[in-house]
Amino acid sequence: MTVTDISAAPKSRSRVFIDDELAFVLYKGELQRYGIEIGGEVSAAAYDEICGKLLPRRAKMRALHLLKDRRYTVIEMQKKLQQCGYAPAVIEMVLEYLQSYGYVDDEQYARDYVACHIGTRSHRYIRESLRAKGIPCEITDVIYSEATGGGEEAEELEERQIRRLLEKKKYDPATADIKERQRLFASLCRRGYRPEHVRRCLAG
């Protein structure tokens, strides 16, 4: 395994390329410890220690540090570790560890997110927000349905939200003109509310 390049990385680290592919990111002291230099060879023992022990331990500590401030979905944590320069194999090991202890749990994340926003956000808003975080819509739909009772109860919940928003805007269906109705209709639809629900609420 030949080191073909070493380039600077953030936080006094260096990207190490082996056979023209990014292998790992190390601190300068670690480059010296393992004798890594351009044109040199990385022994199998050193490579295994770096990729099997050093980096997984460091990535695990980084992940646990991130989790002190907030919760993450699997995809969010994966992206964070990728930004730190960890190889896919190392990230996979860390994610397996986090999931095995429940530190990262997409279903629980979705349940907590739904519980927090169900009274103020539309189903579609919640669905799209969680999808952006890597949680499949199918999971969100099931959790949302369980939380609202589904069917008519879910529709009534969203209509109550729409009416509260209209009240805040001091909307009066008896005096509102076409422009105001159109503006509010577009605004509420952007929030993810169904057009038919919005029309019904705007009608009074």
MDAnalysis code that builds the backbone (N, CA, C; Angstrom):
import MDAnalysis as mda
import numpy as np

u = mda.Universe.empty(612, n_residues=204, atom_resindex=np.repeat(np.arange(204), 3), trajectory=True)
u.add_TopologyAttr("name", ["N", "CA", "C"] * 204)
u.add_TopologyAttr("resid", np.arange(1, 205))
u.add_TopologyAttr("resname", ["MET", "THR", "VAL", "THR", "ASP", "ILE", "SER", "ALA", "ALA", "PRO", "LYS", "SER", "ARG", "SER", "ARG", "VAL", "PHE", "ILE", "ASP", "ASP", "GLU", "LEU", "ALA", "PHE", "VAL", "LEU", "TYR", "LYS", "GLY", "GLU", "LEU", "GLN", "ARG", "TYR", "GLY", "ILE", "GLU", "ILE", "GLY", "GLY", "GLU", "VAL", "SER", "ALA", "ALA", "ALA", "TYR", "ASP", "GLU", "ILE", "CYS", "GLY", "LYS", "LEU", "LEU", "PRO", "ARG", "ARG", "ALA", "LYS", "MET", "ARG", "ALA", "LEU", "HIS", "LEU", "LEU", "LYS", "ASP", "ARG", "ARG", "TYR", "THR", "VAL", "ILE", "GLU", "MET", "GLN", "LYS", "LYS", "LEU", "GLN", "GLN", "CYS", "GLY", "TYR", "ALA", "PRO", "ALA", "VAL", "ILE", "GLU", "MET", "VAL", "LEU", "GLU", "TYR", "LEU", "GLN", "SER", "TYR", "GLY", "TYR", "VAL", "ASP", "ASP", "GLU", "GLN", "TYR", "ALA", "ARG", "ASP", "TYR", "VAL", "ALA", "CYS", "HIS", "ILE", "GLY", "THR", "ARG", "SER", "HIS", "ARG", "TYR", "ILE", "ARG", "GLU", "SER", "LEU", "ARG", "ALA", "LYS", "GLY", "ILE", "PRO", "CYS", "GLU", "ILE", "THR", "ASP", "VAL", "ILE", "TYR", "SER", "GLU", "ALA", "THR", "GLY", "GLY", "GLY", "GLU", "GLU", "ALA", "GLU", "GLU", "LEU", "GLU", "GLU", "ARG", "GLN", "ILE", "ARG", "ARG", "LEU", "LEU", "GLU", "LYS", "LYS", "LYS", "TYR", "ASP", "PRO", "ALA", "THR", "ALA", "ASP", "ILE", "LYS", "GLU", "ARG", "GLN", "ARG", "LEU", "PHE", "ALA", "SER", "LEU", "CYS", "ARG", "ARG", "GLY", "TYR", "ARG", "PRO", "GLU", "HIS", "VAL", "ARG", "ARG", "CYS", "LEU", "ALA", "GLY"])
u.atoms.positions = np.array([
    [0.850, -1.190, 0.000],
    [0.000, 0.000, 0.000],
    [0.885, 1.239, 0.000],
    [0.908, 1.935, -1.116],
    [1.799, 3.081, -1.294],
    [1.064, 4.390, -1.047],
    [1.689, 5.257, -0.264],
    [1.128, 6.587, -0.001],
    [1.439, 7.463, -1.209],
    [0.393, 7.852, -1.930],
    [0.597, 8.632, -3.161],
    [0.450, 10.131, -2.943],
    [-0.194, 10.534, -1.832],
    [-0.322, 11.966, -1.574],
    [-0.733, 12.193, -0.126],
    [-0.341, 13.338, 0.399],
    [-0.753, 13.784, 1.729],
    [-1.100, 15.269, 1.597],
    [-2.330, 15.625, 1.938],
    [-2.762, 17.019, 1.810],
    [-3.340, 17.513, 3.121],
    [-3.302, 18.839, 3.298],
    [-3.777, 19.448, 4.538],
    [-5.287, 19.306, 4.685],
    [-5.727, 19.108, 5.923],
    [-7.144, 19.020, 6.269],
    [-7.390, 19.937, 7.463],
    [-8.638, 20.296, 7.745],
    [-8.920, 21.184, 8.885],
    [-8.423, 20.615, 10.212],
    [-8.228, 21.499, 11.186],
    [-7.840, 21.131, 12.557],
    [-6.496, 20.408, 12.615],
    [-5.531, 20.924, 11.875],
    [-4.150, 20.398, 11.908],
    [-4.071, 18.918, 11.566],
    [-4.912, 18.486, 10.680],
    [-4.887, 17.093, 10.255],
    [-4.434, 17.000, 8.803],
    [-4.231, 15.776, 8.351],
    [-3.779, 15.555, 6.974],
    [-4.565, 14.411, 6.340],
    [-4.929, 14.605, 5.081],
    [-5.581, 13.542, 4.318],
    [-4.509, 12.659, 3.702],
    [-4.644, 11.384, 3.916],
    [-3.661, 10.433, 3.402],
    [-4.279, 9.637, 2.257],
    [-3.628, 9.684, 1.107],
    [-4.103, 8.961, -0.071],
    [-3.215, 7.737, -0.306],
    [-3.847, 6.607, -0.419],
    [-3.134, 5.364, -0.706],
    [-3.584, 4.868, -2.072],
    [-2.614, 4.669, -2.947],
    [-2.917, 4.246, -4.326],
    [-3.932, 5.187, -4.969],
    [-3.722, 6.497, -4.738],
    [-4.527, 7.576, -5.333],
    [-5.954, 7.660, -4.824],
    [-6.260, 7.005, -3.725],
    [-7.597, 7.093, -3.128],
    [-7.469, 7.523, -1.674],
    [-8.412, 8.376, -1.224],
    [-8.382, 8.824, 0.160],
    [-8.568, 7.629, 1.093],
    [-7.603, 7.425, 1.969],
    [-7.652, 6.287, 2.877],
    [-8.136, 6.691, 4.266],
    [-7.571, 7.777, 4.801],
    [-7.966, 8.251, 6.126],
    [-7.395, 9.640, 6.377],
    [-7.839, 10.239, 7.482],
    [-7.375, 11.560, 7.896],
    [-6.719, 11.406, 9.266],
    [-5.458, 11.858, 9.388],
    [-4.707, 11.690, 10.630],
    [-4.090, 13.005, 11.073],
    [-3.767, 13.070, 12.366],
    [-3.024, 14.209, 12.881],
    [-1.551, 14.038, 12.528],
    [-0.826, 15.148, 12.542],
    [0.571, 15.109, 12.124],
    [1.398, 14.161, 12.980],
    [1.132, 14.151, 14.280],
    [1.864, 13.255, 15.171],
    [1.635, 11.797, 14.818],
    [0.447, 11.495, 14.336],
    [0.134, 10.115, 13.958],
    [0.839, 9.724, 12.667],
    [1.017, 10.695, 11.776],
    [1.781, 10.416, 10.560],
    [3.191, 9.973, 10.931],
    [3.769, 10.671, 11.906],
    [5.120, 10.328, 12.345],
    [5.142, 8.971, 13.051],
    [4.127, 8.735, 13.892],
    [4.088, 7.478, 14.653],
    [4.050, 6.264, 13.726],
    [3.289, 6.380, 12.657],
    [3.153, 5.247, 11.742],
    [4.117, 5.339, 10.559],
    [4.961, 6.374, 10.551],
    [5.951, 6.511, 9.487],
    [5.332, 6.724, 8.121],
    [4.249, 7.500, 8.084],
    [3.547, 7.719, 6.825],
    [4.108, 8.940, 6.110],
    [4.565, 8.744, 4.896],
    [5.091, 9.832, 4.070],
    [4.857, 9.506, 2.605],
    [4.837, 10.550, 1.779],
    [4.572, 10.353, 0.358],
    [5.636, 9.439, -0.249],
    [5.161, 8.448, -0.963],
    [6.057, 7.489, -1.597],
    [6.389, 6.311, -0.721],
    [6.041, 6.408, 0.565],
    [6.326, 5.308, 1.479],
    [5.237, 4.241, 1.458],
    [5.525, 3.140, 2.126],
    [4.577, 2.033, 2.208],
    [3.924, 1.992, 3.589],
    [2.653, 1.670, 3.612],
    [1.932, 1.482, 4.871],
    [1.773, -0.014, 5.085],
    [2.305, -0.512, 6.180],
    [2.233, -1.944, 6.439],
    [0.798, -2.369, 6.716],
    [0.528, -3.636, 6.517],
    [-0.813, -4.155, 6.760],
    [-1.182, -4.006, 8.229],
    [-0.186, -4.201, 9.109],
    [-0.441, -4.083, 10.543],
    [-0.827, -2.650, 10.912],
    [-0.098, -1.671, 10.354],
    [-0.391, -0.269, 10.639],
    [-1.754, 0.113, 10.076],
    [-2.035, -0.333, 8.872],
    [-3.313, -0.022, 8.231],
    [-4.472, -0.588, 9.054],
    [-4.327, -1.826, 9.502],
    [-5.392, -2.454, 10.296],
    [-5.596, -1.742, 11.625],
    [-4.498, -1.307, 12.233],
    [-4.611, -0.609, 13.521],
    [-5.293, 0.747, 13.339],
    [-4.926, 1.459, 12.263],
    [-5.520, 2.776, 12.013],
    [-7.004, 2.659, 11.707],
    [-7.329, 1.758, 10.793],
    [-8.726, 1.634, 10.336],
    [-9.596, 0.799, 11.261],
    [-8.966, -0.113, 12.019],
    [-9.757, -1.002, 12.869],
    [-9.864, -0.563, 14.310],
    [-8.943, 0.296, 14.760],
    [-8.957, 0.707, 16.160],
    [-8.937, 2.226, 16.336],
    [-7.891, 2.858, 15.793],
    [-7.703, 4.292, 16.013],
    [-8.884, 5.125, 15.521],
    [-9.221, 5.001, 14.246],
    [-10.270, 5.843, 13.673],
    [-11.672, 5.495, 14.157],
    [-12.031, 4.205, 14.292],
    [-13.364, 3.911, 14.841],
    [-13.542, 4.471, 16.249],
    [-12.488, 4.396, 17.067],
    [-12.572, 4.941, 18.426],
    [-12.754, 6.454, 18.384],
    [-11.994, 7.121, 17.515],
    [-12.102, 8.566, 17.394],
    [-13.466, 8.976, 16.848],
    [-13.940, 8.269, 15.845],
    [-15.244, 8.591, 15.251],
    [-16.367, 8.361, 16.254],
    [-16.218, 7.323, 17.070],
    [-17.225, 7.039, 18.097],
    [-17.287, 8.178, 19.118],
    [-16.124, 8.647, 19.544],
    [-16.081, 9.744, 20.508],
    [-16.662, 11.022, 19.895],
    [-16.375, 11.229, 18.619],
    [-16.922, 12.405, 17.936],
    [-18.440, 12.330, 17.885],
    [-18.962, 11.164, 17.560],
    [-20.409, 10.986, 17.478],
    [-21.071, 11.206, 18.829],
    [-20.497, 10.655, 19.878],
    [-21.064, 10.808, 21.219],
    [-21.013, 12.273, 21.664],
    [-19.963, 12.970, 21.257],
    [-19.869, 14.402, 21.570],
    [-20.987, 15.179, 20.876],
    [-21.252, 14.845, 19.619],
    [-22.323, 15.513, 18.878],
    [-23.679, 15.261, 19.528],
    [-23.865, 14.061, 20.033],
    [-25.148, 13.683, 20.611],
    [-25.420, 14.342, 21.965],
    [-24.405, 14.986, 22.523],
    [-24.617, 15.703, 23.780],
    [-25.506, 16.930, 23.568],
    [-25.426, 17.502, 22.384],
    [-26.159, 18.739, 22.102],
    [-27.549, 18.502, 21.524],
    [-27.709, 17.437, 20.761],
    [-29.005, 17.172, 20.129],
    [-29.038, 15.747, 19.619],
    [-30.226, 15.316, 19.208],
    [-30.360, 13.971, 18.641],
    [-30.161, 14.030, 17.129],
    [-29.746, 12.914, 16.568],
    [-29.506, 12.816, 15.136],
    [-30.181, 11.574, 14.577],
    [-30.587, 11.677, 13.316],
    [-31.032, 10.480, 12.605],
    [-29.785, 9.783, 12.070],
    [-29.965, 8.581, 11.548],
    [-28.836, 7.833, 10.997],
    [-28.159, 8.615, 9.872],
    [-28.963, 9.146, 8.958],
    [-28.416, 9.881, 7.815],
    [-27.696, 11.143, 8.264],
    [-28.255, 11.853, 9.222],
    [-27.619, 13.074, 9.720],
    [-26.263, 12.762, 10.338],
    [-26.200, 11.698, 11.144],
    [-24.932, 11.332, 11.767],
    [-23.932, 10.864, 10.715],
    [-24.420, 10.126, 9.747],
    [-23.544, 9.674, 8.661],
    [-22.902, 10.866, 7.954],
    [-23.694, 11.886, 7.657],
    [-23.179, 13.075, 6.980],
    [-22.174, 13.811, 7.846],
    [-22.452, 13.908, 9.145],
    [-21.532, 14.579, 10.050],
    [-20.172, 13.881, 10.059],
    [-20.182, 12.566, 10.120],
    [-18.931, 11.812, 10.162],
    [-18.211, 11.872, 8.816],
    [-18.977, 11.925, 7.739],
    [-18.363, 12.082, 6.421],
    [-17.629, 13.416, 6.327],
    [-18.242, 14.454, 6.889],
    [-17.624, 15.780, 6.879],
    [-16.318, 15.792, 7.659],
    [-16.206, 14.889, 8.617],
    [-14.982, 14.795, 9.416],
    [-13.911, 13.970, 8.706],
    [-14.250, 13.410, 7.552],
    [-13.261, 12.689, 6.762],
    [-13.139, 11.208, 7.057],
    [-14.091, 10.639, 7.778],
    [-14.014, 9.207, 8.083],
    [-14.457, 8.370, 6.888],
    [-13.798, 7.244, 6.715],
    [-14.091, 6.345, 5.606],
    [-15.432, 5.650, 5.822],
    [-16.093, 5.235, 4.736],
    [-17.391, 4.558, 4.856],
    [-17.387, 3.369, 5.812],
    [-16.322, 2.566, 5.793],
    [-16.263, 1.393, 6.662],
    [-16.243, 1.798, 8.133],
    [-15.517, 2.866, 8.440],
    [-15.450, 3.354, 9.822],
    [-16.809, 3.906, 10.245],
    [-17.435, 4.655, 9.379],
    [-18.748, 5.234, 9.682],
    [-19.774, 4.132, 9.925],
    [-19.713, 3.097, 9.116],
    [-20.649, 1.983, 9.282],
    [-20.483, 1.324, 10.648],
    [-19.232, 1.141, 11.067],
    [-18.970, 0.547, 12.375],
    [-19.541, 1.410, 13.496],
    [-19.347, 2.713, 13.390],
    [-19.824, 3.630, 14.423],
    [-21.348, 3.665, 14.460],
    [-21.979, 3.697, 13.303],
    [-23.441, 3.728, 13.249],
    [-24.044, 2.457, 13.847],
    [-23.420, 1.329, 13.586],
    [-23.887, 0.075, 14.173],
    [-23.805, 0.130, 15.695],
    [-22.715, 0.684, 16.191],
    [-22.537, 0.831, 17.641],
    [-23.619, 1.748, 18.219],
    [-23.816, 2.905, 17.606],
    [-24.798, 3.875, 18.104],
    [-26.206, 3.305, 18.098],
    [-26.537, 2.578, 17.040],
    [-27.875, 1.997, 16.941],
    [-28.067, 0.853, 17.933],
    [-27.017, 0.089, 18.179],
    [-27.130, -1.047, 19.099],
    [-27.441, -0.595, 20.519],
    [-27.007, 0.622, 20.882],
    [-27.265, 1.151, 22.222],
    [-28.423, 2.152, 22.237],
    [-29.055, 2.338, 21.092],
    [-30.189, 3.241, 21.026],
    [-29.817, 4.712, 21.038],
    [-28.537, 5.021, 20.837],
    [-28.121, 6.421, 20.803],
    [-28.650, 7.108, 19.538],
    [-28.780, 6.333, 18.482],
    [-29.377, 6.812, 17.239],
    [-30.507, 5.854, 16.888],
    [-31.718, 6.371, 16.838],
    [-32.898, 5.544, 16.612],
    [-33.886, 6.346, 15.764],
    [-33.961, 6.033, 14.481],
    [-34.801, 6.807, 13.567],
    [-36.277, 6.772, 13.938],
    [-36.758, 5.613, 14.333],
    [-38.189, 5.515, 14.649],
    [-38.530, 6.357, 15.876],
    [-37.677, 6.294, 16.908],
    [-37.942, 7.091, 18.105],
    [-37.792, 8.572, 17.801],
    [-36.824, 8.907, 16.953],
    [-36.642, 10.302, 16.540],
    [-37.928, 10.802, 15.881],
    [-38.488, 9.983, 14.987],
    [-39.713, 10.372, 14.287],
    [-40.879, 10.512, 15.258],
    [-40.978, 9.608, 16.221],
    [-42.064, 9.685, 17.199],
    [-41.956, 10.971, 18.026],
    [-40.757, 11.289, 18.439],
    [-40.568, 12.509, 19.230],
    [-40.850, 13.755, 18.398],
    [-40.424, 13.721, 17.141],
    [-40.636, 14.873, 16.254],
    [-42.129, 15.093, 16.015],
    [-42.850, 14.014, 15.756],
    [-44.297, 14.110, 15.533],
    [-44.990, 14.631, 16.786],
    [-44.615, 14.090, 17.945],
    [-45.240, 14.514, 19.203],
    [-45.014, 15.999, 19.462],
    [-43.849, 16.493, 19.072],
    [-43.500, 17.897, 19.306],
    [-44.248, 18.842, 18.372],
    [-44.470, 18.411, 17.127],
    [-45.006, 19.324, 16.106],
    [-46.447, 19.038, 15.674],
    [-47.032, 17.998, 16.201],
    [-48.344, 17.578, 15.701],
    [-49.425, 18.635, 15.904],
    [-49.258, 19.478, 16.911],
    [-50.290, 20.482, 17.181],
    [-50.145, 21.758, 16.377],
    [-48.992, 21.936, 15.731],
    [-48.745, 23.207, 15.046],
    [-48.283, 23.071, 13.595],
    [-48.045, 21.861, 13.137],
    [-47.526, 21.645, 11.789],
    [-48.402, 20.652, 11.024],
    [-48.484, 20.855, 9.726],
    [-49.285, 19.959, 8.894],
    [-48.609, 18.604, 8.746],
    [-49.399, 17.617, 8.387],
    [-48.872, 16.275, 8.129],
    [-47.787, 16.335, 7.061],
    [-48.063, 17.069, 6.002],
    [-47.105, 17.140, 4.893],
    [-45.808, 17.819, 5.326],
    [-45.913, 18.864, 6.144],
    [-44.710, 19.545, 6.636],
    [-43.860, 18.579, 7.451],
    [-44.494, 17.864, 8.368],
    [-43.780, 16.900, 9.213],
    [-43.158, 15.806, 8.357],
    [-43.932, 15.328, 7.410],
    [-43.482, 14.253, 6.516],
    [-42.231, 14.661, 5.744],
    [-42.271, 15.855, 5.156],
    [-41.149, 16.329, 4.340],
    [-39.934, 16.670, 5.205],
    [-40.171, 17.206, 6.384],
    [-39.068, 17.540, 7.282],
    [-38.316, 16.281, 7.701],
    [-39.050, 15.237, 8.028],
    [-38.407, 13.986, 8.432],
    [-37.777, 13.270, 7.243],
    [-38.391, 13.403, 6.078],
    [-37.798, 12.795, 4.878],
    [-36.431, 13.424, 4.591],
    [-36.333, 14.728, 4.806],
    [-35.057, 15.417, 4.601],
    [-34.002, 14.948, 5.591],
    [-34.446, 14.392, 6.715],
    [-33.529, 13.879, 7.712],
    [-33.241, 12.391, 7.515],
    [-33.771, 11.837, 6.416],
    [-33.480, 10.451, 6.083],
    [-34.489, 9.433, 6.577],
    [-35.614, 9.889, 7.107],
    [-36.633, 8.962, 7.610],
    [-37.693, 8.753, 6.538],
    [-37.915, 7.511, 6.113],
    [-38.880, 7.218, 5.046],
    [-40.286, 7.725, 5.374],
    [-40.982, 8.179, 4.349],
    [-42.340, 8.687, 4.537],
    [-43.271, 7.627, 5.108],
    [-43.030, 6.369, 4.751],
    [-43.891, 5.288, 5.240],
    [-43.869, 5.213, 6.769],
    [-42.689, 5.391, 7.353],
    [-42.567, 5.355, 8.810],
    [-43.296, 6.549, 9.424],
    [-43.085, 7.720, 8.858],
    [-43.737, 8.922, 9.373],
    [-45.252, 8.813, 9.284],
    [-45.757, 8.295, 8.174],
    [-47.204, 8.188, 7.983],
    [-47.838, 7.299, 9.049],
    [-47.178, 6.181, 9.354],
    [-47.711, 5.261, 10.369],
    [-47.726, 5.935, 11.738],
    [-46.628, 6.590, 12.083],
    [-46.524, 7.253, 13.390],
    [-47.529, 8.396, 13.499],
    [-47.667, 9.172, 12.425],
    [-48.614, 10.291, 12.424],
    [-50.045, 9.780, 12.582],
    [-50.356, 8.704, 11.880],
    [-51.697, 8.133, 11.962],
    [-51.986, 7.622, 13.374],
    [-51.006, 6.990, 13.998],
    [-51.183, 6.500, 15.365],
    [-51.405, 7.655, 16.332],
    [-50.673, 8.752, 16.100],
    [-50.748, 9.891, 17.012],
    [-52.051, 10.677, 16.868],
    [-52.600, 10.724, 15.672],
    [-53.814, 11.527, 15.428],
    [-55.089, 10.702, 15.410],
    [-54.951, 9.411, 15.250],
    [-56.132, 8.571, 15.100],
    [-56.475, 8.353, 13.637],
    [-55.792, 9.108, 12.761],
    [-55.988, 8.945, 11.319],
    [-57.353, 9.405, 10.837],
    [-57.563, 9.282, 9.540],
    [-58.854, 9.591, 8.938],
    [-59.388, 10.970, 9.259],
    [-60.652, 11.025, 9.677],
    [-61.321, 12.301, 9.938],
    [-60.672, 13.069, 11.079],
    [-60.165, 12.344, 12.082],
    [-59.542, 13.021, 13.220],
    [-58.311, 13.802, 12.779],
    [-57.522, 13.216, 11.877],
    [-56.332, 13.896, 11.364],
    [-56.734, 15.122, 10.548],
    [-57.791, 14.985, 9.757],
    [-58.254, 16.113, 8.951],
    [-58.777, 17.244, 9.837],
    [-59.511, 16.877, 10.880],
    [-60.041, 17.890, 11.799],
    [-58.905, 18.616, 12.520],
    [-57.855, 17.883, 12.865],
    [-56.703, 18.482, 13.524],
    [-56.073, 19.549, 12.635],
    [-55.878, 19.224, 11.367],
    [-55.255, 20.180, 10.458],
    [-56.158, 21.392, 10.215],
    [-57.455, 21.168, 10.156],
    [-58.355, 22.303, 9.954],
    [-58.353, 23.233, 11.169],
    [-58.227, 22.654, 12.357],
    [-58.127, 23.498, 13.558],
    [-56.850, 24.338, 13.507],
    [-55.780, 23.740, 13.024],
    [-54.526, 24.484, 12.891],
    [-54.688, 25.643, 11.905],
    [-55.343, 25.348, 10.786],
    [-55.553, 26.386, 9.769],
    [-56.384, 27.531, 10.343],
    [-57.445, 27.205, 11.058],
    [-58.318, 28.243, 11.615],
    [-57.577, 29.095, 12.650],
    [-56.690, 28.445, 13.438],
    [-55.903, 29.217, 14.405],
    [-54.976, 30.194, 13.682],
    [-54.385, 29.735, 12.594],
    [-53.491, 30.605, 11.820],
    [-54.270, 31.764, 11.200],
    [-55.479, 31.484, 10.738],
    [-56.309, 32.543, 10.162],
    [-56.723, 33.556, 11.224],
    [-56.966, 33.074, 12.424],
    [-57.325, 33.975, 13.518],
    [-56.160, 34.909, 13.838],
    [-54.949, 34.365, 13.826],
    [-53.767, 35.185, 14.100],
    [-53.603, 36.278, 13.038],
    [-54.011, 35.945, 11.816],
    [-53.921, 36.918, 10.726],
    [-55.116, 37.871, 10.720],
    [-56.023, 37.667, 11.712],
    [-57.248, 38.470, 11.817],
    [-58.085, 38.389, 10.538],
    [-58.142, 37.175, 10.026],
    [-58.904, 36.958, 8.794],
    [-60.404, 36.914, 9.092],
    [-61.171, 37.617, 8.285],
    [-62.629, 37.630, 8.409],
    [-63.210, 37.285, 7.045],
    [-63.806, 36.101, 6.899],
    [-64.337, 35.695, 5.595],
    [-65.415, 36.626, 5.061],
    [-66.045, 37.357, 5.953],
    [-67.126, 38.251, 5.519],
    [-66.601, 39.512, 4.852],
    [-65.377, 39.905, 5.201],
    [-64.845, 41.167, 4.660],
    [-63.606, 40.982, 3.776],
    [-63.050, 39.782, 3.754],
    [-61.820, 39.547, 2.989],
    [-62.066, 39.656, 1.488],
    [-61.139, 40.319, 0.782],
    [-61.269, 40.405, -0.669],
    [-60.522, 39.256, -1.344],
    [-60.589, 39.196, -2.656],
    [-59.992, 38.089, -3.402],
    [-58.484, 38.020, -3.199],
    [-57.814, 39.186, -3.217],
    [-56.361, 39.200, -3.062],
    [-55.933, 38.625, -1.721],
    [-56.651, 38.999, -0.676],
    [-56.303, 38.483, 0.655],
    [-56.523, 36.976, 0.715],
    [-57.626, 36.505, 0.138],
    [-57.892, 35.068, 0.111],
    [-56.808, 34.320, -0.656],
    [-56.410, 34.853, -1.804],
    [-55.381, 34.210, -2.619],
    [-54.047, 34.166, -1.883],
    [-53.718, 35.263, -1.214],
    [-52.447, 35.326, -0.483],
    [-52.411, 34.311, 0.646],
    [-53.500, 34.243, 1.404],
    [-53.569, 33.305, 2.516],
    [-53.621, 31.862, 2.017],
    [-54.330, 31.649, 0.931],
    [-54.410, 30.302, 0.351],
    [-53.006, 29.806, -0.019],
    [-52.247, 30.652, -0.712],
    [-50.894, 30.269, -1.127],
    [-49.988, 30.041, 0.074],
    [-50.108, 30.902, 1.074],
    [-49.272, 30.794, 2.263],
    [-49.536, 29.496, 3.019],
    [-50.804, 29.156, 3.187],
    [-51.165, 27.945, 3.928],
    [-50.807, 26.681, 3.150],
    [-50.929, 26.729, 1.850],
    [-50.549, 25.570, 1.036],
    [-49.040, 25.338, 1.107],
    [-48.281, 26.419, 1.179],
    [-46.826, 26.288, 1.316],
    [-46.456, 25.633, 2.638],
    [-47.297, 25.800, 3.630],
    [-47.073, 25.169, 4.929],
    [-47.427, 23.681, 4.913],
    [-47.943, 23.235, 3.783],
    [-48.246, 21.813, 3.649],
    [-49.691, 21.424, 3.861],
    [-50.555, 22.403, 4.066],
    [-51.968, 22.072, 4.275],
    [-52.640, 21.775, 2.941],
    [-53.571, 20.839, 2.969],
    [-54.252, 20.435, 1.747],
    [-55.141, 21.568, 1.220],
    [-55.108, 21.783, -0.091],
    [-55.909, 22.867, -0.681],
    [-57.385, 22.800, -0.318],
    [-57.948, 21.587, -0.291],
    [-59.376, 21.480, 0.017],
    [-59.685, 21.913, 1.448],
    [-58.743, 21.636, 2.379],
    [-58.932, 22.059, 3.767],
    [-58.812, 23.576, 3.875],
    [-57.856, 24.128, 3.157],
    [-57.640, 25.572, 3.201],
    [-58.864, 26.296, 2.646],
    [-59.370, 25.819, 1.520],
    [-60.544, 26.462, 0.920],
    [-61.733, 26.442, 1.876],
    [-61.926, 25.290, 2.539],
    [-63.062, 25.162, 3.444],
    [-62.938, 26.148, 4.605],
    [-61.741, 26.312, 5.134],
    [-61.535, 27.217, 6.266],
    [-61.656, 28.682, 5.829],
    [-61.179, 28.973, 4.626],
    [-61.279, 30.340, 4.128],
    [-62.733, 30.733, 3.874],
    [-63.531, 29.725, 3.572],
    [-64.959, 30.005, 3.309],
    [-65.708, 30.349, 4.578],
    [-65.107, 30.000, 5.743],
    [-65.752, 30.368, 7.001],
    [-66.376, 29.233, 7.736],
])
